[in-house]
Amino acid sequence: MLKRTIFCCLFVIIAVGTLQAQELQAKVTVLAQRVNSSVNKNIFNTLQTQLTNLLNNRKWTNDAYKPTEKIQCNFLVNIASVVEDNVYQATLTVQAARPVFNSAYQSPLINFQDADFTFKYIEFQPVDFNENQVQGTDAVAANLTATFAYYVYMILGLDYDSFSIKGGANYFTKAQNIVNNAPEAREINGWRSFDGVRNRYWLAENINNTRFNVMHDILYEYYRSALDSMYTSDNTARVSALDAITKLQTLNQENAGSMIVQFFIQNRAQEFIGIFKNADPMTRARASDILSQVDISNSNNYKSQLR
């Protein structure tokens, strides 16, 4: 009887652990080479560990993730300067990828550098996030976790959108909530419309704005209908990919300079070329024309490799 009781308890513990499995497999790196030698560099190792624990140990959704389903992501904090005691100016590079069905390839969900990341950190201070109190009691300290949480919700939203149309809406709303309640201080930038044209404010605004609703269709069609179908029917997959980038072209024409289009195509040129390089000449030419208009900086690559 005792053995059965112990077994049942262990089963419950394992089952609960499985149901509560976290969503992310995140790697956080904090670089502080440009910080002068008077600052104890061990502080940044502690920060790196605490941020890693926040991302990987916190439950960000109500869904159960298997270990193989965890989203691979990287967060690189590159500290540029010390603003004042315990306050740092940095860039934050965020990368996350989604596996493509029946392949070893991972397609990027996000590859973005946030150039306006200022935060306060004292070694061993609590590093946690409360979505009901985004500003915390110290705005500059709260900006650390608010910014990380914002990008986590963006990653989750993009991942869910890639599997079902508007599947990520709840997480994009959570990201918007952080923007609406963002920490405010003279040192903090990136949360307001007038802080720039490519920042946290505009990414959340675009992805939640009904004017850009077609972007959710594009995300689903590109990842699920195109990339995930390459294994079973590459021709059918290319039709879906061509339809997705055609919609992207229209969206770009109607909303010139919008952040969301540039955010999606950033660092994706070789992936686009890989999709269309073995297509028939008419499809290659059409893809080249569209991509050259949407992704002007890589137009020569498209014309030389798809024509």
Backbone as CSV, one residue per row, in Angstrom:
resi,resn,N_x,N_y,N_z,CA_x,CA_y,CA_z,C_x,C_y,C_z
1,MET,0.830,-1.214,0.000,0.000,0.000,0.000,0.855,1.251,0.000
2,LEU,1.933,1.218,0.810,2.850,2.354,0.886,3.504,2.600,-0.463
3,LYS,3.934,1.506,-1.139,4.581,1.640,-2.448,3.621,2.273,-3.455
4,ARG,2.353,1.828,-3.402,1.362,2.365,-4.351,1.130,3.856,-4.095
5,THR,1.085,4.229,-2.804,0.899,5.643,-2.457,2.054,6.484,-2.970
6,ILE,3.284,5.991,-2.760,4.474,6.702,-3.238,4.445,6.833,-4.751
7,PHE,4.058,5.722,-5.430,4.003,5.742,-6.888,2.991,6.785,-7.390
8,CYS,1.821,6.824,-6.752,0.782,7.778,-7.153,1.252,9.213,-6.966
9,CYS,1.954,9.471,-5.853,2.475,10.821,-5.601,3.489,11.213,-6.655
10,LEU,4.374,10.269,-6.982,5.388,10.545,-8.007,4.736,10.808,-9.351
11,PHE,3.689,10.034,-9.665,2.985,10.212,-10.937,2.370,11.606,-11.028
12,VAL,1.743,12.045,-9.924,1.134,13.376,-9.896,2.180,14.450,-10.084
13,ILE,3.320,14.308,-9.397,4.405,15.294,-9.512,4.911,15.371,-10.941
14,ILE,5.117,14.207,-11.566,5.618,14.167,-12.942,4.587,14.768,-13.895
15,ALA,3.306,14.401,-13.687,2.247,14.917,-14.566,2.130,16.416,-14.461
16,VAL,2.158,16.948,-13.239,2.090,18.396,-13.051,3.288,19.063,-13.688
17,GLY,4.459,18.472,-13.533,5.671,19.030,-14.138,5.578,19.086,-15.638
18,THR,4.956,18.030,-16.214,4.797,17.997,-17.669,3.828,19.073,-18.129
19,LEU,2.708,19.206,-17.396,1.709,20.197,-17.777,2.244,21.608,-17.658
20,GLN,3.192,21.816,-16.744,3.709,23.150,-16.504,5.011,23.415,-17.247
21,ALA,5.371,22.514,-18.152,6.644,22.669,-18.858,6.721,24.033,-19.525
22,GLN,7.840,24.699,-19.326,7.996,26.060,-19.831,8.145,26.100,-21.348
23,GLU,7.971,27.300,-21.893,7.872,27.465,-23.345,9.206,27.726,-24.031
24,LEU,10.164,28.288,-23.310,11.386,28.773,-23.940,12.616,27.941,-23.582
25,GLN,13.488,27.844,-24.537,14.855,27.381,-24.269,15.744,28.547,-24.684
26,ALA,15.923,29.451,-23.744,16.582,30.727,-24.044,18.013,30.746,-23.534
27,LYS,18.851,31.380,-24.312,20.229,31.636,-23.902,20.403,33.145,-23.795
28,VAL,20.860,33.599,-22.651,21.110,35.019,-22.437,22.605,35.236,-22.310
29,THR,23.121,36.204,-23.045,24.532,36.574,-22.962,24.631,38.053,-22.651
30,VAL,25.418,38.391,-21.640,25.638,39.794,-21.283,27.103,40.110,-21.523
31,LEU,27.373,41.022,-22.443,28.740,41.441,-22.758,28.998,42.805,-22.138
32,ALA,30.146,42.935,-21.495,30.457,44.198,-20.808,31.902,44.626,-21.036
33,GLN,32.443,44.311,-22.219,33.833,44.661,-22.509,34.077,46.160,-22.506
34,ARG,33.026,46.925,-22.847,33.214,48.385,-22.939,32.999,49.099,-21.609
35,VAL,32.647,48.331,-20.582,32.474,48.920,-19.252,33.842,49.036,-18.589
36,ASN,34.129,50.192,-17.987,35.470,50.415,-17.440,35.776,49.463,-16.291
37,SER,37.044,49.310,-16.004,37.536,48.298,-15.067,37.138,48.558,-13.624
38,SER,36.612,49.739,-13.328,36.213,50.031,-11.946,34.931,49.313,-11.549
39,VAL,34.212,48.789,-12.541,32.971,48.062,-12.270,33.283,46.576,-12.150
40,ASN,32.783,45.951,-11.111,32.988,44.521,-10.877,32.239,43.717,-11.943
41,LYS,32.988,43.030,-12.813,32.370,42.322,-13.938,31.562,41.099,-13.493
42,ASN,31.739,40.644,-12.266,30.933,39.522,-11.779,29.452,39.867,-11.745
43,ILE,29.164,41.161,-11.629,27.773,41.619,-11.622,27.051,41.148,-12.880
44,PHE,27.745,41.194,-14.009,27.100,40.874,-15.278,26.909,39.369,-15.450
45,ASN,27.766,38.577,-14.825,27.555,37.122,-14.827,26.302,36.774,-14.019
46,THR,26.134,37.462,-12.891,24.944,37.242,-12.069,23.691,37.665,-12.827
47,LEU,23.770,38.808,-13.488,22.635,39.299,-14.283,22.273,38.294,-15.367
48,GLN,23.271,37.769,-16.039,23.059,36.796,-17.109,22.315,35.567,-16.578
49,THR,22.736,35.090,-15.418,22.094,33.919,-14.810,20.659,34.222,-14.407
50,GLN,20.429,35.382,-13.805,19.082,35.725,-13.353,18.118,35.902,-14.526
51,LEU,18.592,36.517,-15.597,17.732,36.688,-16.773,17.422,35.343,-17.429
52,THR,18.409,34.475,-17.484,18.199,33.132,-18.042,17.141,32.392,-17.242
53,ASN,17.225,32.491,-15.927,16.237,31.832,-15.068,14.842,32.420,-15.265
54,LEU,14.765,33.744,-15.399,13.468,34.384,-15.639,12.827,33.841,-16.906
55,LEU,13.583,33.788,-17.990,13.027,33.380,-19.278,12.658,31.902,-19.307
56,ASN,13.521,31.067,-18.746,13.338,29.621,-18.884,12.492,28.990,-17.781
57,ASN,12.387,29.621,-16.643,11.675,29.006,-15.524,10.273,29.563,-15.311
58,ARG,9.991,30.710,-15.900,8.664,31.310,-15.751,7.697,30.717,-16.766
59,LYS,6.445,30.493,-16.381,5.411,30.083,-17.314,4.831,31.331,-17.978
60,TRP,4.937,31.410,-19.302,4.489,32.582,-20.048,3.128,32.357,-20.692
61,THR,2.692,31.096,-20.785,1.395,30.767,-21.373,0.677,29.776,-20.470
62,ASN,-0.534,29.415,-20.852,-1.277,28.378,-20.135,-1.172,27.027,-20.819
63,ASP,-0.384,26.953,-21.884,-0.259,25.714,-22.647,0.888,24.862,-22.126
64,ALA,0.763,23.559,-22.347,1.827,22.622,-21.966,2.744,22.401,-23.159
65,TYR,4.025,22.609,-22.943,5.025,22.418,-23.994,5.857,21.174,-23.698
66,LYS,6.024,20.329,-24.701,6.968,19.226,-24.571,8.381,19.793,-24.711
67,PRO,9.386,19.104,-24.163,10.764,19.600,-24.297,11.155,19.887,-25.743
68,THR,10.683,19.047,-26.666,11.035,19.223,-28.080,10.292,20.392,-28.722
69,GLU,9.270,20.918,-28.039,8.482,22.012,-28.590,8.948,23.381,-28.101
70,LYS,9.899,23.414,-27.201,10.343,24.689,-26.662,10.945,25.564,-27.765
71,ILE,10.706,26.853,-27.659,11.176,27.795,-28.670,12.622,28.165,-28.374
72,GLN,13.480,27.947,-29.355,14.894,28.291,-29.220,15.055,29.797,-29.436
73,CYS,15.689,30.467,-28.478,15.886,31.907,-28.643,17.160,32.372,-27.946
74,ASN,17.664,33.498,-28.412,18.894,34.091,-27.879,18.658,35.565,-27.587
75,PHE,19.168,36.003,-26.448,19.103,37.407,-26.064,20.532,37.856,-25.751
76,LEU,21.016,38.839,-26.502,22.368,39.348,-26.308,22.304,40.790,-25.823
77,VAL,22.738,41.006,-24.588,22.818,42.350,-24.021,24.263,42.818,-24.154
78,ASN,24.469,43.847,-24.950,25.815,44.386,-25.157,25.869,45.772,-24.522
79,ILE,26.497,45.856,-23.358,26.507,47.101,-22.597,27.513,48.071,-23.203
80,ALA,26.998,49.245,-23.547,27.837,50.249,-24.209,28.470,51.212,-23.222
81,SER,27.732,51.569,-22.165,28.262,52.555,-21.230,27.529,52.491,-19.900
82,VAL,28.159,53.122,-18.905,27.538,53.276,-17.598,26.979,54.693,-17.533
83,VAL,25.664,54.815,-17.425,25.017,56.130,-17.401,25.263,56.808,-16.060
84,GLU,25.085,56.049,-15.006,25.358,56.479,-13.631,25.499,55.208,-12.810
85,ASP,25.704,55.314,-11.531,25.891,54.121,-10.710,24.742,53.140,-10.912
86,ASN,25.101,51.917,-11.350,24.156,50.801,-11.516,23.168,50.983,-12.669
87,VAL,23.345,52.003,-13.488,22.470,52.233,-14.634,23.293,52.099,-15.912
88,TYR,22.801,51.276,-16.843,23.581,50.924,-18.024,22.814,51.203,-19.311
89,GLN,23.545,51.667,-20.312,23.014,51.834,-21.663,23.528,50.669,-22.499
90,ALA,22.617,49.984,-23.204,23.017,48.788,-23.947,22.202,48.644,-25.217
91,THR,22.627,47.710,-26.044,21.791,47.228,-27.139,21.332,45.825,-26.773
92,LEU,20.155,45.472,-27.237,19.622,44.131,-26.985,19.292,43.489,-28.322
93,THR,19.971,42.400,-28.628,19.698,41.656,-29.853,18.865,40.431,-29.497
94,VAL,17.729,40.288,-30.176,16.797,39.198,-29.891,16.664,38.323,-31.130
95,GLN,16.871,37.029,-30.940,16.754,36.077,-32.040,15.929,34.879,-31.582
96,ALA,15.042,34.441,-32.450,14.270,33.228,-32.178,13.944,32.571,-33.513
97,ALA,13.816,31.255,-33.498,13.566,30.525,-34.738,12.495,29.468,-34.519
98,ARG,11.917,29.057,-35.625,10.859,28.048,-35.628,11.288,26.887,-36.524
99,PRO,11.223,25.645,-36.040,11.610,24.510,-36.893,10.630,24.329,-38.047
100,VAL,11.170,23.979,-39.196,10.340,23.704,-40.371,10.040,22.213,-40.404
101,PHE,8.791,21.876,-40.666,8.332,20.489,-40.622,9.198,19.565,-41.460
102,ASN,9.552,18.437,-40.860,10.302,17.371,-41.526,11.648,17.829,-42.065
103,SER,12.300,18.736,-41.360,13.635,19.177,-41.774,14.419,19.612,-40.548
104,ALA,15.709,19.801,-40.751,16.568,20.288,-39.670,16.674,21.809,-39.703
105,TYR,15.977,22.418,-40.651,16.088,23.866,-40.839,15.221,24.624,-39.842
106,GLN,15.761,25.733,-39.341,15.020,26.613,-38.439,14.858,27.967,-39.129
107,SER,13.607,28.366,-39.296,13.327,29.648,-39.944,13.190,30.731,-38.881
108,PRO,13.813,31.893,-39.097,13.763,32.935,-38.064,12.359,33.483,-37.827
109,LEU,12.014,33.636,-36.554,10.794,34.335,-36.166,11.107,35.798,-35.909
110,ILE,12.258,36.033,-35.306,12.671,37.401,-34.986,14.193,37.455,-35.001
111,ASN,14.712,38.509,-35.572,16.153,38.774,-35.555,16.281,40.297,-35.557
112,PHE,16.271,40.843,-34.364,16.111,42.295,-34.237,17.047,42.846,-33.172
113,GLN,17.633,44.010,-33.475,18.471,44.682,-32.483,17.757,45.929,-31.967
114,ASP,17.551,45.957,-30.675,16.956,47.097,-29.984,18.098,47.977,-29.496
115,ALA,18.204,49.167,-30.053,19.353,50.038,-29.758,19.130,50.957,-28.571
116,ASP,17.934,50.942,-27.992,17.594,51.878,-26.906,17.233,51.145,-25.633
117,PHE,18.171,50.424,-25.082,17.912,49.607,-23.904,18.716,50.132,-22.712
118,THR,18.043,50.844,-21.830,18.664,51.376,-20.617,18.013,50.719,-19.407
119,PHE,18.813,50.299,-18.456,18.258,49.614,-17.297,19.150,49.808,-16.074
120,LYS,18.549,49.590,-14.942,19.272,49.651,-13.665,19.361,48.240,-13.096
121,TYR,20.551,47.892,-12.627,20.715,46.566,-12.032,21.741,46.622,-10.913
122,ILE,21.333,46.153,-9.746,22.221,45.971,-8.604,22.322,44.470,-8.374
123,GLU,23.517,43.960,-8.213,23.715,42.515,-8.150,22.781,41.872,-7.125
124,PHE,22.147,40.790,-7.570,21.230,39.969,-6.778,19.867,40.632,-6.512
125,GLN,19.615,41.792,-7.135,18.274,42.350,-6.997,17.276,41.384,-7.632
126,PRO,16.049,41.318,-7.153,15.065,40.423,-7.770,14.881,40.759,-9.256
127,VAL,14.907,39.746,-10.091,14.668,39.921,-11.531,13.426,39.117,-11.874
128,ASP,12.301,39.779,-11.816,11.019,39.137,-12.068,10.128,40.107,-12.824
129,PHE,9.037,39.583,-13.368,8.133,40.430,-14.137,6.711,40.226,-13.663
130,ASN,6.030,41.320,-13.397,4.622,41.302,-12.998,3.841,42.132,-14.004
131,GLU,3.024,41.458,-14.830,2.316,42.186,-15.890,1.261,43.139,-15.339
132,ASN,0.923,42.995,-14.066,-0.022,43.922,-13.439,0.663,45.131,-12.815
133,GLN,1.995,45.107,-12.800,2.761,46.230,-12.260,4.043,46.388,-13.085
134,VAL,3.843,46.722,-14.362,4.962,46.779,-15.306,6.009,47.795,-14.873
135,GLN,5.578,48.924,-14.325,6.514,49.986,-13.940,7.278,49.682,-12.663
136,GLY,6.796,48.754,-11.871,7.461,48.433,-10.625,7.559,49.640,-9.700
137,THR,8.495,49.597,-8.775,8.701,50.719,-7.851,9.857,51.610,-8.286
138,ASP,10.662,51.111,-9.224,11.798,51.867,-9.769,11.759,51.677,-11.279
139,ALA,11.389,52.729,-12.006,11.149,52.612,-13.448,12.359,52.083,-14.209
140,VAL,13.538,52.577,-13.904,14.730,52.181,-14.678,15.088,50.726,-14.392
141,ALA,14.882,50.271,-13.161,15.101,48.864,-12.831,14.031,47.999,-13.495
142,ALA,12.791,48.465,-13.479,11.683,47.715,-14.083,11.835,47.605,-15.595
143,ASN,12.546,48.545,-16.213,12.719,48.516,-17.664,13.481,47.280,-18.127
144,LEU,14.293,46.719,-17.249,15.035,45.497,-17.563,14.067,44.357,-17.862
145,THR,13.187,44.055,-16.926,12.288,42.922,-17.109,11.128,43.248,-18.051
146,ALA,10.696,44.510,-18.079,9.623,44.889,-19.005,10.057,44.663,-20.449
147,THR,11.292,45.022,-20.763,11.796,44.862,-22.130,11.930,43.396,-22.497
148,PHE,12.469,42.604,-21.582,12.599,41.171,-21.865,11.232,40.518,-22.020
149,ALA,10.293,40.850,-21.128,8.955,40.265,-21.211,8.272,40.663,-22.518
150,TYR,8.460,41.903,-22.929,7.885,42.387,-24.185,8.328,41.505,-25.351
151,TYR,9.632,41.216,-25.434,10.126,40.411,-26.553,9.728,38.949,-26.423
152,VAL,9.574,38.453,-25.206,9.064,37.090,-25.035,7.664,36.991,-25.622
153,TYR,6.805,37.950,-25.304,5.442,37.908,-25.827,5.423,38.084,-27.349
154,MET,6.331,38.874,-27.880,6.427,38.995,-29.334,6.837,37.666,-29.966
155,ILE,7.801,36.999,-29.372,8.244,35.696,-29.880,7.095,34.694,-29.840
156,LEU,6.396,34.643,-28.707,5.270,33.719,-28.577,4.171,34.040,-29.594
157,GLY,3.862,35.322,-29.757,2.841,35.711,-30.711,3.184,35.294,-32.127
158,LEU,4.414,35.526,-32.522,4.854,35.158,-33.870,4.834,33.643,-34.057
159,ASP,5.248,32.915,-33.032,5.263,31.456,-33.120,3.838,30.916,-33.256
160,TYR,2.923,31.395,-32.421,1.531,30.937,-32.499,0.893,31.353,-33.823
161,ASP,1.193,32.556,-34.302,0.656,33.002,-35.593,1.123,32.109,-36.738
162,SER,2.311,31.545,-36.595,2.864,30.720,-37.672,2.180,29.358,-37.767
163,PHE,1.405,28.989,-36.741,0.711,27.704,-36.743,-0.798,27.841,-36.931
164,SER,-1.348,29.012,-36.634,-2.776,29.237,-36.881,-3.006,30.733,-37.068
165,ILE,-3.931,31.086,-37.958,-4.171,32.490,-38.273,-4.628,33.240,-37.022
166,LYS,-3.909,34.288,-36.683,-4.167,35.095,-35.491,-4.046,34.295,-34.197
167,GLY,-3.315,33.200,-34.258,-3.127,32.382,-33.066,-2.350,33.093,-31.982
168,GLY,-1.577,34.097,-32.363,-0.752,34.804,-31.390,-1.374,36.067,-30.843
169,ALA,-2.646,36.315,-31.149,-3.290,37.585,-30.778,-3.178,37.893,-29.288
170,ASN,-3.372,36.888,-28.452,-3.332,37.097,-27.005,-1.969,37.598,-26.550
171,TYR,-0.912,37.108,-27.174,0.448,37.478,-26.754,0.850,38.836,-27.319
172,PHE,0.350,39.166,-28.501,0.571,40.511,-29.026,-0.147,41.545,-28.161
173,THR,-1.316,41.176,-27.649,-2.043,42.069,-26.736,-1.255,42.271,-25.445
174,LYS,-0.644,41.215,-24.944,0.188,41.318,-23.733,1.391,42.230,-23.985
175,ALA,1.991,42.129,-25.174,3.100,43.023,-25.521,2.614,44.471,-25.575
176,GLN,1.432,44.681,-26.139,0.859,46.029,-26.202,0.565,46.566,-24.808
177,ASN,0.151,45.700,-23.900,-0.106,46.115,-22.525,1.174,46.626,-21.859
178,ILE,2.288,45.986,-22.170,3.565,46.453,-21.623,3.899,47.831,-22.180
179,VAL,3.662,48.029,-23.474,3.902,49.347,-24.079,3.027,50.401,-23.407
180,ASN,1.755,50.082,-23.217,0.821,51.051,-22.638,1.168,51.416,-21.195
181,ASN,1.805,50.491,-20.494,2.126,50.711,-19.076,3.629,50.735,-18.838
182,ALA,4.376,51.070,-19.878,5.843,50.978,-19.825,6.444,51.903,-18.774
183,PRO,7.587,51.508,-18.209,8.291,52.379,-17.264,8.641,53.714,-17.909
184,GLU,8.531,54.781,-17.147,8.808,56.122,-17.659,9.889,56.785,-16.816
185,ALA,10.935,57.226,-17.500,12.024,57.972,-16.859,12.806,58.648,-17.967
186,ARG,13.549,59.671,-17.636,14.267,60.440,-18.672,15.297,59.574,-19.397
187,GLU,15.797,58.515,-18.734,16.817,57.668,-19.371,16.214,56.640,-20.332
188,ILE,14.912,56.431,-20.262,14.271,55.314,-20.973,13.717,55.756,-22.325
189,ASN,14.043,54.994,-23.353,13.524,55.235,-24.705,13.008,53.930,-25.300
190,GLY,12.230,54.061,-26.374,11.793,52.891,-27.124,10.339,52.523,-26.962
191,TRP,9.680,53.102,-25.961,8.285,52.754,-25.694,7.296,53.750,-26.281
192,ARG,7.785,54.841,-26.872,6.883,55.896,-27.348,7.035,56.106,-28.845
193,SER,5.988,56.618,-29.453,5.995,56.799,-30.913,7.091,57.747,-31.366
194,PHE,7.401,58.748,-30.543,8.385,59.749,-30.948,9.820,59.361,-30.576
195,ASP,10.013,58.145,-30.085,11.370,57.678,-29.772,12.100,57.156,-31.006
196,GLY,11.425,57.083,-32.139,12.041,56.570,-33.357,10.986,55.928,-34.239
197,VAL,11.431,55.371,-35.377,10.484,54.752,-36.308,10.559,53.227,-36.276
198,ARG,11.592,52.699,-35.616,11.744,51.236,-35.503,12.054,50.905,-34.049
199,ASN,11.017,50.827,-33.267,11.218,50.558,-31.849,10.099,49.670,-31.313
200,ARG,10.083,49.474,-29.989,9.078,48.606,-29.366,7.664,49.127,-29.595
201,TYR,7.515,50.432,-29.526,6.187,51.020,-29.721,5.637,50.647,-31.089
202,TRP,6.401,50.889,-32.148,5.889,50.709,-33.504,5.693,49.247,-33.876
203,LEU,6.524,48.363,-33.341,6.328,46.943,-33.618,5.006,46.465,-33.025
204,ALA,4.756,46.826,-31.773,3.491,46.431,-31.141,2.300,47.117,-31.802
205,GLU,2.471,48.381,-32.173,1.382,49.119,-32.822,1.003,48.459,-34.140
206,ASN,1.999,48.135,-34.945,1.730,47.537,-36.251,1.073,46.168,-36.125
207,ILE,1.612,45.319,-35.258,1.118,43.938,-35.192,-0.281,43.860,-34.582
208,ASN,-0.678,44.889,-33.817,-2.010,44.906,-33.208,-3.018,45.768,-33.975
209,ASN,-2.544,46.565,-34.923,-3.402,47.484,-35.661,-4.164,46.731,-36.748
210,THR,-5.494,46.899,-36.785,-6.302,46.202,-37.784,-5.915,46.588,-39.210
211,ARG,-5.272,47.724,-39.367,-4.790,48.141,-40.686,-3.796,47.129,-41.255
212,PHE,-3.122,46.409,-40.368,-2.101,45.449,-40.783,-2.573,44.010,-40.584
213,ASN,-3.891,43.794,-40.557,-4.437,42.455,-40.310,-3.887,41.399,-41.256
214,VAL,-3.634,41.779,-42.489,-3.161,40.808,-43.479,-1.801,40.223,-43.087
215,MET,-1.076,40.905,-42.210,0.218,40.393,-41.782,0.066,39.050,-41.074
216,HIS,-1.031,38.849,-40.385,-1.267,37.573,-39.706,-1.498,36.463,-40.731
217,ASP,-2.193,36.801,-41.812,-2.374,35.832,-42.896,-1.038,35.498,-43.547
218,ILE,-0.214,36.512,-43.726,1.108,36.319,-44.346,1.967,35.388,-43.492
219,LEU,1.971,35.627,-42.192,2.778,34.794,-41.296,2.349,33.338,-41.373
220,TYR,1.043,33.097,-41.323,0.548,31.722,-41.383,0.851,31.089,-42.738
221,GLU,0.560,31.823,-43.798,0.749,31.256,-45.131,2.217,30.975,-45.417
222,TYR,3.081,31.875,-44.970,4.514,31.712,-45.242,5.092,30.513,-44.480
223,TYR,4.808,30.445,-43.181,5.396,29.363,-42.384,4.665,28.033,-42.562
224,ARG,3.348,28.055,-42.391,2.588,26.800,-42.347,2.299,26.253,-43.728
225,SER,1.797,27.130,-44.623,1.402,26.645,-45.948,2.595,26.506,-46.886
226,ALA,3.622,27.329,-46.701,4.777,27.286,-47.604,5.916,26.447,-47.018
227,LEU,6.587,26.962,-46.006,7.773,26.267,-45.493,7.464,24.852,-45.014
228,ASP,6.386,24.681,-44.263,6.065,23.357,-43.733,5.644,22.373,-44.814
229,SER,5.331,22.875,-46.016,4.892,22.000,-47.109,6.006,21.687,-48.101
230,MET,7.179,22.270,-47.902,8.272,22.064,-48.857,8.643,20.589,-48.977
231,TYR,8.543,19.858,-47.884,8.932,18.435,-47.889,7.983,17.596,-48.729
232,THR,6.687,17.896,-48.638,5.702,17.064,-49.335,5.463,17.505,-50.778
233,SER,5.491,18.822,-51.024,5.264,19.317,-52.389,5.891,20.693,-52.530
234,ASP,7.107,20.737,-53.061,7.799,22.019,-53.143,7.108,22.986,-54.099
235,ASN,6.457,22.474,-55.135,5.755,23.366,-56.069,4.552,24.024,-55.402
236,THR,3.779,23.227,-54.668,2.633,23.773,-53.941,3.103,24.774,-52.892
237,ALA,4.190,24.444,-52.230,4.742,25.332,-51.204,5.160,26.667,-51.809
238,ARG,5.759,26.637,-52.995,6.193,27.880,-53.648,4.997,28.742,-54.041
239,VAL,3.899,28.116,-54.426,2.683,28.881,-54.740,2.237,29.661,-53.504
240,SER,2.262,29.000,-52.355,1.873,29.664,-51.106,2.864,30.752,-50.734
241,ALA,4.153,30.472,-50.920,5.176,31.472,-50.597,5.049,32.692,-51.500
242,LEU,4.759,32.459,-52.790,4.603,33.566,-53.723,3.368,34.395,-53.364
243,ASP,2.311,33.725,-52.946,1.102,34.441,-52.538,1.384,35.285,-51.291
244,ALA,2.165,34.722,-50.358,2.488,35.449,-49.123,3.297,36.708,-49.412
245,ILE,4.312,36.595,-50.273,5.138,37.777,-50.535,4.405,38.782,-51.436
246,THR,3.429,38.305,-52.231,2.603,39.228,-53.015,1.753,40.078,-52.075
247,LYS,1.175,39.453,-51.054,0.411,40.190,-50.044,1.329,41.156,-49.292
248,LEU,2.558,40.726,-49.039,3.524,41.578,-48.347,3.845,42.802,-49.199
249,GLN,3.973,42.603,-50.515,4.237,43.715,-51.432,3.099,44.728,-51.395
250,THR,1.859,44.244,-51.431,0.697,45.129,-51.375,0.657,45.885,-50.056
251,LEU,0.907,45.176,-48.966,0.922,45.810,-47.646,1.980,46.900,-47.589
252,ASN,3.118,46.630,-48.174,4.218,47.607,-48.181,3.870,48.826,-49.028
253,GLN,3.203,48.613,-50.150,2.807,49.723,-51.023,1.768,50.610,-50.344
254,GLU,0.878,49.989,-49.591,-0.181,50.747,-48.924,0.291,51.400,-47.630
255,ASN,1.409,50.919,-47.082,1.926,51.435,-45.810,3.437,51.598,-45.916
256,ALA,3.859,52.487,-46.811,5.286,52.671,-47.079,6.052,53.013,-45.797
257,GLY,7.145,52.300,-45.590,8.001,52.584,-44.448,7.536,51.974,-43.142
258,SER,6.467,51.159,-43.177,5.970,50.557,-41.936,7.010,49.604,-41.358
259,MET,7.059,49.547,-40.049,8.069,48.721,-39.388,7.846,47.233,-39.598
260,ILE,6.595,46.795,-39.581,6.320,45.362,-39.568,6.829,44.655,-40.817
261,VAL,6.770,45.314,-41.982,7.262,44.693,-43.217,8.773,44.514,-43.150
262,GLN,9.482,45.562,-42.757,10.937,45.480,-42.660,11.357,44.504,-41.569
263,PHE,10.599,44.454,-40.499,10.863,43.515,-39.413,10.794,42.075,-39.924
264,PHE,9.802,41.787,-40.765,9.627,40.425,-41.277,10.726,40.024,-42.254
265,ILE,11.111,40.919,-43.151,12.071,40.530,-44.196,13.518,40.601,-43.740
266,GLN,13.778,41.230,-42.597,15.160,41.429,-42.156,15.908,40.097,-42.050
267,ASN,17.071,40.026,-42.680,17.948,38.853,-42.640,17.287,37.586,-43.184
268,ARG,16.352,37.754,-44.121,15.653,36.591,-44.669,15.934,36.386,-46.158
269,ALA,16.839,37.182,-46.725,17.068,37.128,-48.170,17.480,35.738,-48.645
270,GLN,18.417,35.113,-47.952,18.872,33.793,-48.398,17.779,32.740,-48.275
271,GLU,16.902,32.893,-47.302,15.775,31.972,-47.168,14.832,32.128,-48.350
272,PHE,14.523,33.366,-48.726,13.672,33.609,-49.889,14.293,33.002,-51.149
273,ILE,15.574,33.241,-51.318,16.265,32.718,-52.500,16.233,31.188,-52.510
274,GLY,16.429,30.583,-51.337,16.386,29.124,-51.235,15.034,28.553,-51.625
275,ILE,13.962,29.256,-51.292,12.613,28.787,-51.634,12.386,28.794,-53.141
276,PHE,12.845,29.861,-53.817,12.470,30.065,-55.220,13.556,29.690,-56.237
277,LYS,14.753,29.363,-55.797,15.838,29.169,-56.775,15.608,27.983,-57.718
278,ASN,14.838,26.983,-57.288,14.572,25.820,-58.149,13.177,25.854,-58.772
279,ALA,12.533,27.017,-58.699,11.206,27.154,-59.298,11.318,27.309,-60.814
280,ASP,10.193,27.264,-61.509,10.197,27.489,-62.951,10.572,28.948,-63.223
281,PRO,11.056,29.250,-64.423,11.542,30.603,-64.728,10.534,31.712,-64.467
282,MET,9.246,31.473,-64.769,8.237,32.507,-64.564,8.060,32.815,-63.072
283,THR,8.043,31.772,-62.241,7.884,31.962,-60.795,9.109,32.663,-60.217
284,ARG,10.308,32.247,-60.684,11.545,32.893,-60.206,11.543,34.377,-60.540
285,ALA,11.142,34.708,-61.759,11.127,36.111,-62.189,10.121,36.917,-61.383
286,ARG,8.957,36.338,-61.153,7.926,37.031,-60.377,8.403,37.265,-58.940
287,ALA,8.997,36.241,-58.350,9.514,36.366,-56.981,10.617,37.407,-56.916
288,SER,11.486,37.414,-57.912,12.582,38.386,-57.957,12.050,39.810,-58.012
289,ASP,11.041,40.039,-58.849,10.454,41.377,-58.977,9.851,41.844,-57.651
290,ILE,9.084,40.956,-57.014,8.413,41.327,-55.758,9.438,41.595,-54.663
291,LEU,10.359,40.674,-54.490,11.333,40.794,-53.402,12.264,41.984,-53.609
292,SER,12.578,42.294,-54.847,13.440,43.450,-55.128,12.766,44.756,-54.733
293,GLN,11.431,44.788,-54.826,10.689,45.993,-54.436,10.522,46.086,-52.919
294,VAL,10.292,44.945,-52.278,10.034,44.939,-50.837,11.331,45.031,-50.037
295,ASP,12.356,44.352,-50.517,13.645,44.277,-49.816,14.722,44.900,-50.710
296,ILE,14.679,46.216,-50.815,15.527,46.942,-51.775,17.008,46.703,-51.527
297,SER,17.426,46.591,-50.292,18.851,46.437,-49.985,19.431,45.134,-50.532
298,ASN,18.566,44.159,-50.809,19.034,42.874,-51.348,18.577,42.648,-52.793
299,SER,18.146,43.708,-53.466,17.595,43.560,-54.811,18.602,42.948,-55.790
300,ASN,19.869,43.309,-55.662,20.881,42.746,-56.568,21.021,41.239,-56.383
301,ASN,20.911,40.779,-55.144,20.993,39.342,-54.871,19.821,38.613,-55.506
302,TYR,18.628,39.175,-55.379,17.458,38.520,-55.968,17.566,38.473,-57.490
303,LYS,18.003,39.570,-58.075,18.086,39.630,-59.536,19.161,38.699,-60.069
304,SER,20.269,38.582,-59.368,21.366,37.730,-59.849,21.108,36.228,-59.600
305,GLN,20.352,35.901,-58.546,20.183,34.493,-58.196,18.831,33.910,-58.576
306,LEU,17.876,34.762,-58.911,16.554,34.247,-59.266,16.191,34.516,-60.716
307,ARG,17.032,35.248,-61.426,16.754,35.507,-62.831,17.390,34.471,-63.736
